Amino acid sequence: MIEQTFDIHSFIRAEQRTPRGTPWPVPNPFNLRFPGLRLTSEYAKAISGTGIYLISFGTEVVYLGKYQPTSGKIIGDRWGRHLQTITGRGLNIGLGGTNAQQRLNELLDAVANPELRQVLMTVLEFDPARFRDTGYNTTANRLRFASENWNHFGTAPPEAILNNLSFWLLRTRPASDSLQAKREISAVERLVLELYFPCCNKEYRESAHQGLRRKNSVANIIKAVRNAMMAVTQADATDCIRLQG
């Protein structure tokens, strides 16, 4: 397996924008977007292809997903969107739900940080349109993670928001066709998520899995992904790419 590490700032930019709509009585943190940069052919090739990707914060893997590309633009398709939702700072962030008050209560149950709690309560009065599907929906699990780290995420300027965040891509060997690639990478993802429960994944349950988070190290989960790839494809990961914040 070939391992390569790159500076995340060569691939993704954090960009501050003024949120649309009615001004809030408290600072509105939903003011960042994370577009991909124009890449050299070397950089574009490094993050292309079918694989399993991880998002880590410090040494903990906080999210695991699969990518079986049609366009090969993983930053726009996945990573830029995830950054909006797991930091709690996304310009386009949606809070989901069909009943805004009920959804607010569900999210408040997951959020302990008082400043982020105030933000969520302010949304209901001044920006209720966020209680819907915006295409960038966050979840209780993702907001719980943002709450745990709100001292960083809540105040970090664009140039610092990516500090301690890394993206990893473990590529599978090429499949014979897109259907096989989709089937294999889904099987690999399923095998790993049966063993590990990253805190921003939908499979994570706070009451059952909080004590297991210490096992969610990058080393442990990369090993699990490689083992799953061997079981499904009879081949190790071809590459392990890291974009380091």
N, C-alpha and C positions, 0 to 999 in steps of 0.2 A: 504494500500500500504506500503510495506516494503522499507525503505530508507537506503542505505549504501554508504559510501564514502571511497575511497581508494586513495593512492598516485599514480598518473599517472606514476611515474618513476618505479613503481613495475610491470608495464605492458608493457611499451613502452620505447625503448632506442633511443636517437638521436645519430647518428653515422656519423662521418665526413669521407668523401672519396675524393680522388683527381679526379676531372672530367676528362673524357677521351677526346681525340682529341687535336686540336691545342691550345697551350697556348694563353691566351688572353692578350691584352695590359692593361686591367683593371682587378681588382680582380673578379674572377668568383665565384658568390655566390651559384651556383648550385652544392653544395657539401655535402648535407645531405640526409640520408635515415633514416627511422623510423621503424625498425623491432620490432615485438613483442617479448617479453621475454618468456622463458619457465615458465609456470604458475603452481602454486599449483592447486590441484583439487578445492579448495575453490575459487580461483581467476578465474579459467576457467569457473566454474559454474556461477559466478557472471555476466559474460559478454556473456553468451550464451542465445539463444532463440530469438524468433521473437519479434520485437519491433520497436519503433521510437527512433532514436538517435539525439542528439543535439551536436553541438560544440559551446562553448561559449568562448569569449575573454573578460575578466573582467566580467561585468554584462550583456553584450549583447550576445544574441544568433546570431551567424553569419552563421550557416548552420543547416538545418534540413533534415534528410533522413530516409529511412526505411530499415529494415534488416529482410529478411525472408530467413534464412540460409539454405544452403545445406551442408556446412562443419562446420558451427558454429565458424569460425575463423574471427571474425569481425575486428580485428586489421589488419590482412593482407589483408582482402577483402575490407575494407573501410577506417578505421581510419589512418593507416600508409600512404595510398595513399593521403588522404585529407591533411595530414600534409605537404606532399611534395608540393601540389599545392596552399594551402591558405597562407603558409609562403613565397612562392616564392623562396624557397631554395632547392627544391628537386633535387637530383642527376639525376633522370630520367625524370624530368619535360619536357613536350612537350607544344608547343605553338599553335599547330593546324594550320589549314588553308591549302589551296591548292596553293594559291598565297602568297608567303612569304612577299613581300612588302605590299600588301593589308592588310594582317593579322597584320603585325607590326603596320601599321597606326591605325587599330582598337584598338589594345592594348594600343598604346601611347595615344589615346583619353581618356582612362580610368585611366592612371597613371600620377600622378602629381609630385611625388618625383623625383628630378633630377638625383639622383644616380641610381634609378631603371630604369628610362628612358634610361640612358646611357648603362646600362646592356642590355636592350632589343635591342638597336641599334647595340651593339657589337655582339649580337647573329647573326644578319643577315649576318655579314661579316665573323665571325670566327667560327660559330657553326650553319649554316643554316639548318642542319638536324633536329634541334629541331622544325622547322616549319612543323610539321607533327603529326600524332597520335602516341605517344609513349606508350600509355596505362596509362599515368599519365598526361593527358592533363589538363592544367589550363584554365581559362576563363578570360574574361575582368573583370567580377565581382570579381573573386578571386584575380586578380592582383591589382584591385583598393583597396581592403581591405589590401593586403600586402603593397601597396604604403602608405596608411594611417598610417601604423605602421612600416615603414621601418627603423626608428631609432632603433627599437628593433629587428625586424626580420633580417634586413640586416647585423647586426654586432654581433648578439648573438652567443656565442659559443654553442656547443652541450648541455652542462650541463644547459644552461639557456634558450634555445629556447622555451621550453614548459611552461615557466613562464606565468601565467595568462590565459593559455588555459585549458579548462576542456571538457571532453566528458561525456555525459549523455546517459543512455539507459533506456527507459521506456518500460517494457515488457508487452505484452498482455497476457491474459489468454490463455492456450493452445488450439489450434484449433483441429478439428477432423481429418484433413488431411492437406497436404501441399498446396493443391489448395485453401482450405478455408483460410488458414493462409495468402497466397499471396493476395487473394482477399480482406480480411479484412484489412490487414496492408496498402495496397494501398489506400483503402477508407479513412482510418484514416489520412494518409499523405495528401491526397487531401483536406480533410476538413480543416486541419490546414493551409495549404498553400493558401487557399482561404481567410484566415483572416490575416496572417502574411507573411512577405516577407524578410526573412533573407538575408543579403547583399551578401552572397556568393552563394546563390541558383540561378538557371537559371531564376526563376520567378521574381527576383528582377530587377526593372528598375530604374536607378538612378534618372531620371527626375521626375518620379511619386512617388517613394517610399522613397527617402532620408529623408523626413520629418517625416516618420513613424518609423524610426529606433529606436527612443527613446522608443517606445512601445515594442520592441523586448527583453524584459527582460526575464531572465530564469523563474521567477515566472509566468509571463503571458503566456509564451508558454507551460510550463509544465501543467498549468491549461487547456489550449486549447487542448493539447494532451489527457489529461484525459477525458475531455468532449467528444472529438471525439471518444475515445475508448468506452465510455459508449453508445454513439449513435449507433456505429457500432456493438459492441460485447455484449452490455448490461452488461458489467463488467468493473470495474475500472482497471487501470494498476496494475499488481501484484507487481512490484518492480520498484524502481527508483534508478539506480546505477550511481554514479558519480566517474569519475577518475579525480582527481584534480591536476592541475599543479601549 
